[in-house]
């Protein structure tokens, strides 16, 4: 009595058209001899089982609407005789709301003497509407999920219409055959892993990856274990993945921009100190800290204007960055002040003159003329250096480098105010 039509039994409501409020399909297994019911996580959610520790059959009995109990008696009789029996009935959730459930029988296991022992079914929540009559079976076949049931030996026991469409193969060529024989492309694929892991964990496992049968398509495939069978559902998530990728790229770009100084493009103050602290935690404190600023920068701003001052800072930052390698961290802490932290993976406490050498290279690079619209400008840098003394803290090194910068500037006997010069033609 497969594909039975049950709309006329839906007292007190007259249901003539059905749609699924979501694409969730659950699987149930009823063991006739013991009266035990098992269901997967999705079915448990459909029946509002939550964290209720009681047996599934007890929860199910409590949920079934008393006026629809006779429907389940008829469904049991039909399902025991043949697969494809189906009906819609109501359940009452723990909060008192009513939910309509569509159940379809998809497999019947029998004992050697032929009597049925296990009934396997799929369930889905549906939403009744008044309208044109529709066959109940189309609900499970029209949901966006592809759905199939495999037994422990990977024999295909059920597929819905979405699966047929996705594969381009009819049910008659699939049901009753081993997955690898029916679909050779699945051998050695993630389907094997999902089936194995679902059996081992006796739970739900999911994966997201390229579709085996449709190029340029990304599928989310989920396997649920319920008493020796595995329910496999899949859906096309290509658009969602692409949207998520675009959002992630945009977020990363926004995050990167939020960590960079708007004017110069090097790390801003907060990102600089965060990076120094993170590298220090992974390796050790810096071997040296260099505090750097532009001599007479206020005069440059006052004399030539802030646009020129901004241009000087951008050029200076670019020249500093060109001389920094992977063992250094550079950032602008404000105004015309920059900080460079030097690290050494091998010997973090070794004493060398590398910081002084880097300081000289930085100052030499900064002296190169900076092109303005109709002239050039040359600047000087002051640099304060603090070496890691072995018992130093990051705060101590930053303070000592700042003091060294101040001493460097006060010890300069004469500083020429930068003046523009006409380029030689």
C-alpha positions as CSV (number, residue, x, y, z in Angstrom):
1,X,0.0,0.0,0.0
2,X,2.8,2.4,-0.9
3,X,2.3,6.1,-1.5
4,X,-0.9,6.2,0.5
5,X,-2.7,9.6,0.6
6,X,-3.5,10.7,4.1
7,X,-4.8,14.2,3.8
8,X,-8.4,13.2,4.5
9,X,-7.3,11.9,8.0
10,X,-6.0,15.2,9.2
11,X,-8.8,16.0,11.7
12,X,-9.6,18.5,12.7
13,X,-7.8,20.6,10.1
14,X,-8.5,20.1,6.4
15,X,-5.0,20.1,4.7
16,X,-4.9,20.5,1.0
17,X,-1.4,21.9,0.3
18,X,1.9,21.3,2.2
19,X,5.2,23.0,2.4
20,X,8.3,22.3,4.5
21,X,9.3,25.2,6.8
22,X,12.9,24.1,6.6
23,X,14.9,21.4,4.8
24,X,15.6,19.2,7.8
25,X,15.0,15.5,7.4
26,X,15.4,13.0,10.3
27,X,15.6,9.3,10.4
28,X,13.8,6.9,12.8
29,X,14.2,3.2,13.4
30,X,11.4,1.2,15.2
31,X,12.3,-2.2,16.5
32,X,9.0,-4.1,16.5
33,X,9.9,-7.0,18.7
34,X,11.2,-4.9,21.6
35,X,9.1,-1.8,21.0
36,X,12.2,0.4,21.0
37,X,12.5,3.6,18.9
38,X,15.8,5.2,17.9
39,X,16.2,8.5,16.1
40,X,19.1,10.7,14.9
41,X,19.8,14.2,16.1
42,X,17.6,15.8,13.4
43,X,14.6,13.7,14.2
44,X,15.1,14.3,17.9
45,X,15.1,18.1,17.1
46,X,11.9,17.7,15.0
47,X,10.2,16.0,18.0
48,X,11.5,18.5,20.4
49,X,13.4,15.9,22.4
50,X,16.1,18.4,23.6
51,X,18.2,17.0,26.4
52,X,15.3,14.8,27.7
53,X,17.0,11.6,29.0
54,X,13.9,9.4,28.5
55,X,13.7,6.7,25.9
56,X,12.8,8.1,22.5
57,X,9.6,5.9,22.3
58,X,8.4,7.5,25.5
59,X,9.0,11.0,24.3
60,X,7.3,10.2,21.0
61,X,4.2,8.8,22.6
62,X,3.9,11.9,24.7
63,X,4.3,14.2,21.7
64,X,1.7,12.6,19.4
65,X,-1.5,14.5,19.4
66,X,-4.2,12.2,20.9
67,X,-6.6,12.9,18.1
68,X,-4.1,11.7,15.5
69,X,-3.0,8.5,17.3
70,X,-5.2,6.4,14.9
71,X,-3.2,7.6,12.0
72,X,-0.1,6.1,13.4
73,X,-1.8,2.7,13.9
74,X,-2.8,2.7,10.3
75,X,0.7,3.9,9.2
76,X,2.3,1.0,11.2
77,X,0.1,-1.5,9.5
78,X,0.9,-0.1,6.1
79,X,4.6,0.2,6.8
80,X,4.8,-3.3,8.0
81,X,3.4,-4.5,4.7
82,X,5.3,-2.3,2.3
83,X,7.7,0.7,2.0
84,X,6.3,4.1,0.9
85,X,3.5,4.3,3.5
86,X,3.2,7.9,4.7
87,X,1.0,10.2,6.7
88,X,1.0,13.6,8.3
89,X,0.1,13.8,12.0
90,X,0.4,16.4,14.8
91,X,2.7,16.5,17.7
92,X,2.4,18.7,20.8
93,X,5.8,20.2,21.8
94,X,6.9,20.7,25.4
95,X,5.8,24.4,25.2
96,X,2.3,23.4,24.1
97,X,2.7,24.5,20.4
98,X,1.6,22.1,17.7
99,X,3.8,20.9,14.9
100,X,2.8,18.9,11.8
101,X,5.1,15.9,11.0
102,X,5.3,14.0,7.7
103,X,6.5,10.4,8.1
104,X,7.4,8.1,5.3
105,X,8.4,4.4,5.5
106,X,11.6,3.8,3.5
107,X,12.8,0.3,4.6
108,X,11.4,-2.8,6.2
109,X,13.7,-5.5,7.7
110,X,12.4,-8.9,8.2
111,X,13.2,-12.0,10.2
112,X,14.0,-15.4,8.5
113,X,10.4,-16.4,8.8
114,X,9.3,-13.2,7.0
115,X,7.8,-11.2,9.7
116,X,8.9,-7.5,9.9
117,X,11.4,-6.7,12.6
118,X,12.6,-3.1,12.0
119,X,10.8,-0.2,10.3
120,X,13.0,2.6,9.0
121,X,11.4,5.9,8.3
122,X,12.2,9.5,7.4
123,X,10.4,12.5,9.1
124,X,10.2,16.1,8.3
125,X,8.3,19.0,9.7
126,X,5.7,20.4,7.3
127,X,3.4,23.5,7.4
128,X,-0.2,23.0,6.2
129,X,-1.9,25.5,4.0
130,X,-5.3,25.8,2.3
131,X,-4.9,25.4,-1.5
132,X,-4.6,22.9,-4.3
133,X,-4.3,19.3,-3.1
134,X,-0.8,17.9,-3.4
135,X,0.5,14.4,-3.0
136,X,2.2,14.0,0.4
137,X,5.3,12.2,-1.0
138,X,6.3,15.3,-3.0
139,X,7.1,17.1,0.3
140,X,10.1,14.9,1.1
141,X,11.1,14.7,-2.5
142,X,11.0,18.5,-3.0
143,X,13.1,19.6,-0.1
144,X,16.4,21.2,-0.9
145,X,18.3,18.4,0.8
146,X,19.5,15.3,-1.1
147,X,18.8,12.3,1.2
148,X,19.8,8.7,1.2
149,X,20.0,5.8,3.6
150,X,22.8,3.3,3.6
151,X,23.1,0.2,5.7
152,X,26.2,-0.9,7.6
153,X,27.5,-2.6,4.5
154,X,27.0,0.5,2.4
155,X,24.0,-0.9,0.6
156,X,21.7,1.9,-0.6
157,X,18.3,1.5,1.0
158,X,16.6,4.8,0.0
159,X,17.2,7.9,-2.0
160,X,14.9,10.9,-2.5
161,X,14.1,12.7,-5.8
162,X,16.7,15.4,-5.0
163,X,19.4,12.8,-4.9
164,X,18.2,11.3,-8.2
165,X,18.4,14.8,-9.8
166,X,21.8,15.5,-8.3
167,X,23.2,12.2,-9.6
168,X,21.3,12.0,-12.8
169,X,20.4,8.4,-11.9
170,X,17.0,6.8,-11.1
171,X,16.2,5.0,-7.9
172,X,15.8,1.7,-9.6
173,X,19.5,1.9,-10.5
174,X,20.6,2.7,-7.0
175,X,18.4,1.0,-4.3
176,X,19.7,-2.4,-3.2
177,X,23.2,-1.9,-4.7
178,X,26.5,-1.3,-2.9
179,X,27.4,2.4,-3.0
180,X,30.7,1.8,-4.8
181,X,29.0,-0.4,-7.5
182,X,26.2,2.0,-8.1
183,X,28.4,5.1,-7.9
184,X,32.1,4.2,-8.5
185,X,33.2,7.8,-8.0
186,X,32.4,7.5,-4.3
187,X,35.0,4.7,-3.7
188,X,37.9,6.2,-1.7
189,X,36.1,9.5,-1.3
190,X,34.8,11.4,1.7
191,X,31.6,9.2,1.6
192,X,33.7,6.3,2.8
193,X,35.1,8.4,5.7
194,X,31.6,9.8,6.6
195,X,30.0,6.3,6.6
196,X,32.9,4.8,8.7
197,X,33.0,7.7,11.2
198,X,29.2,7.7,11.6
199,X,29.3,4.0,12.5
200,X,32.3,4.4,14.8
201,X,31.0,7.4,16.7
202,X,27.3,6.4,16.5
203,X,26.5,10.0,16.0
204,X,26.5,12.8,13.4
205,X,29.5,13.8,11.2
206,X,29.7,16.4,8.5
207,X,32.1,17.6,5.8
208,X,32.2,20.4,3.3
209,X,33.9,19.8,0.0
210,X,33.7,19.6,-3.8
211,X,30.8,17.7,-5.2
212,X,31.8,14.4,-6.8
213,X,29.1,14.6,-9.5
214,X,28.9,18.3,-10.3
215,X,31.9,20.4,-11.2
216,X,32.4,23.8,-9.5
217,X,29.9,22.8,-6.8
218,X,30.6,22.7,-3.1
219,X,28.5,20.3,-1.0
220,X,27.8,20.0,2.7
221,X,27.4,16.3,3.4
222,X,26.2,15.0,6.8
223,X,26.0,11.4,7.9
224,X,23.8,10.3,10.9
225,X,23.9,6.9,12.6
226,X,20.7,5.3,13.8
227,X,20.9,1.6,14.8
228,X,23.0,0.1,12.0
229,X,21.9,2.4,9.2
230,X,23.5,5.7,8.1
231,X,21.3,8.6,6.8
232,X,23.3,10.7,4.4
233,X,22.0,14.2,3.5
234,X,23.7,16.8,1.3
235,X,23.0,20.2,0.1
236,X,24.6,22.7,-2.3
237,X,26.4,25.3,-0.3
238,X,28.4,26.9,-3.2
239,X,26.8,30.3,-2.9
240,X,26.9,30.3,0.8
241,X,30.6,29.4,0.8
242,X,31.4,32.0,-1.8
243,X,29.5,34.6,0.2
244,X,31.3,33.6,3.4
245,X,34.6,33.8,1.6
246,X,33.8,37.2,0.3
247,X,32.8,38.3,3.8
248,X,35.9,36.8,5.3
249,X,38.1,38.5,2.7
250,X,36.3,41.8,3.4
251,X,36.7,41.3,7.2
252,X,40.4,40.5,6.8
253,X,40.8,43.6,4.7
254,X,39.0,45.7,7.2
255,X,41.0,44.1,10.0
256,X,44.2,44.7,8.2
257,X,43.3,48.3,7.6
258,X,42.3,48.8,11.2
259,X,45.8,47.6,12.2
260,X,47.6,49.9,9.8
261,X,48.4,53.6,10.2
262,X,46.1,55.5,7.8
263,X,48.8,57.9,6.7
264,X,51.9,55.7,6.3
265,X,50.6,52.2,5.9
266,X,52.9,50.7,8.6
267,X,51.5,49.2,11.8
268,X,49.6,51.7,14.0
269,X,50.4,52.1,17.7
270,X,48.1,49.5,19.1
271,X,48.9,46.9,16.4
272,X,52.7,47.6,16.8
273,X,52.8,46.9,20.6
274,X,50.4,43.9,20.1
275,X,52.8,42.4,17.5
276,X,55.9,43.0,19.6
277,X,54.2,41.4,22.6
278,X,53.1,38.4,20.6
279,X,56.5,37.8,19.0
280,X,58.1,38.3,22.4
281,X,55.9,35.6,23.9
282,X,56.7,33.2,21.0
283,X,60.5,33.9,20.9
284,X,61.8,36.3,23.5
285,X,62.0,40.0,24.1
286,X,63.5,42.0,21.3
287,X,67.4,42.2,21.1
288,X,66.9,46.0,20.7
289,X,64.3,48.7,20.4
290,X,64.8,51.7,18.2
291,X,62.9,55.0,18.7
292,X,63.0,57.2,15.7
293,X,61.7,60.6,14.9
294,X,62.1,63.3,12.2
295,X,64.2,66.2,13.2
296,X,62.5,69.6,13.1
297,X,59.2,68.0,11.8
298,X,57.2,70.8,13.4
299,X,59.2,73.3,11.4
300,X,58.5,71.4,8.2
301,X,54.8,71.6,8.9
302,X,54.9,75.2,9.8
303,X,57.1,76.2,6.9
304,X,55.8,74.0,4.1
305,X,52.3,73.0,5.3
306,X,50.7,69.8,6.6
307,X,50.3,68.3,3.1
308,X,54.1,68.4,2.7
309,X,54.5,67.1,6.2
310,X,52.2,64.1,5.5
311,X,54.2,63.4,2.3
312,X,57.5,63.4,4.3
313,X,56.0,60.9,6.8
314,X,54.8,58.6,4.0
315,X,58.2,58.7,2.3
316,X,60.1,58.2,5.5
317,X,57.9,55.2,6.6
318,X,58.4,53.6,3.2
319,X,62.2,54.1,3.5
320,X,62.2,52.6,7.0
321,X,60.2,49.6,5.8
322,X,62.6,49.0,3.0
323,X,65.4,48.4,5.5
324,X,63.4,46.2,7.8
325,X,63.5,42.4,7.4
326,X,61.4,39.5,8.8
327,X,63.2,39.8,12.2
328,X,62.0,43.4,12.7
329,X,58.7,44.9,13.6
330,X,58.0,48.5,12.4
331,X,55.2,50.9,13.4
332,X,54.2,54.5,13.8
333,X,53.3,55.5,17.4
334,X,52.1,59.0,16.5
335,X,53.2,62.2,15.0
336,X,56.6,61.8,13.4
337,X,57.7,59.0,15.8
338,X,58.4,55.4,14.7
339,X,59.5,52.3,16.6
340,X,61.4,49.3,15.3
341,X,61.8,46.2,17.4
342,X,64.7,43.8,16.4
343,X,64.4,40.1,17.2
344,X,66.9,37.2,16.8
345,X,65.5,33.7,16.8
346,X,68.9,32.0,17.5
347,X,70.6,34.2,20.1
348,X,68.1,36.7,21.6
349,X,70.5,38.1,24.1
350,X,73.6,38.3,22.0
351,X,75.4,41.7,22.0
352,X,76.1,43.1,18.5
353,X,76.3,46.4,16.8
354,X,73.5,45.5,14.4
355,X,71.1,48.0,15.9
356,X,73.7,50.8,15.5
357,X,74.3,49.6,11.9
358,X,70.6,49.7,11.2
359,X,70.4,53.1,12.7
360,X,73.1,54.4,10.4
361,X,71.4,52.9,7.3
362,X,68.1,54.4,8.3
363,X,69.5,57.9,8.8
364,X,71.4,57.6,5.5
365,X,68.3,56.5,3.6
366,X,66.2,59.3,5.1
367,X,68.7,61.9,3.8
368,X,67.8,61.2,0.2
369,X,66.0,64.2,-1.3
370,X,62.2,64.0,-1.2
371,X,60.6,65.3,-4.3
372,X,58.0,68.0,-3.9
373,X,56.1,69.7,-6.8
374,X,58.9,72.1,-7.9
375,X,61.7,71.4,-5.4
376,X,63.2,68.8,-3.1
377,X,63.5,68.5,0.6
378,X,66.1,66.6,2.7
379,X,65.5,65.5,6.3
380,X,67.5,64.0,9.2
381,X,66.4,61.3,11.7
382,X,67.2,61.0,15.3
383,X,67.4,57.4,16.7
384,X,67.4,56.2,20.3
385,X,68.5,52.6,20.9
386,X,67.9,50.3,23.9
387,X,69.6,46.9,24.0
388,X,68.1,43.9,25.8
389,X,70.2,43.7,29.0
390,X,68.9,40.2,29.9
391,X,66.7,41.3,32.7
392,X,64.8,43.8,30.7
393,X,61.1,44.1,30.3
394,X,59.4,45.4,27.2
395,X,58.3,48.5,29.0
396,X,61.8,49.0,30.3
397,X,63.3,48.8,26.8
398,X,60.7,51.2,25.4
399,X,61.4,53.7,28.1
400,X,65.2,53.4,27.7
401,X,64.9,53.8,23.9
402,X,62.7,56.9,24.3
403,X,65.3,58.4,26.7
404,X,68.1,57.6,24.3
405,X,66.2,59.4,21.6
406,X,65.8,62.4,23.8
407,X,69.6,62.4,24.6
408,X,70.5,62.0,21.0
409,X,68.4,65.1,20.1
410,X,69.8,67.2,23.0
411,X,73.4,66.3,22.1
412,X,73.0,67.6,18.6
413,X,74.9,70.9,18.6
414,X,73.4,72.2,15.4
415,X,70.4,71.1,13.3
416,X,69.8,72.9,10.0
417,X,66.1,73.6,9.4
418,X,65.1,71.6,6.3
419,X,64.7,73.9,3.3
420,X,63.5,73.1,-0.1
421,X,66.1,73.2,-2.9
422,X,65.4,73.7,-6.6
423,X,66.2,70.6,-8.6
424,X,69.2,70.9,-10.9
425,X,68.3,70.6,-14.6
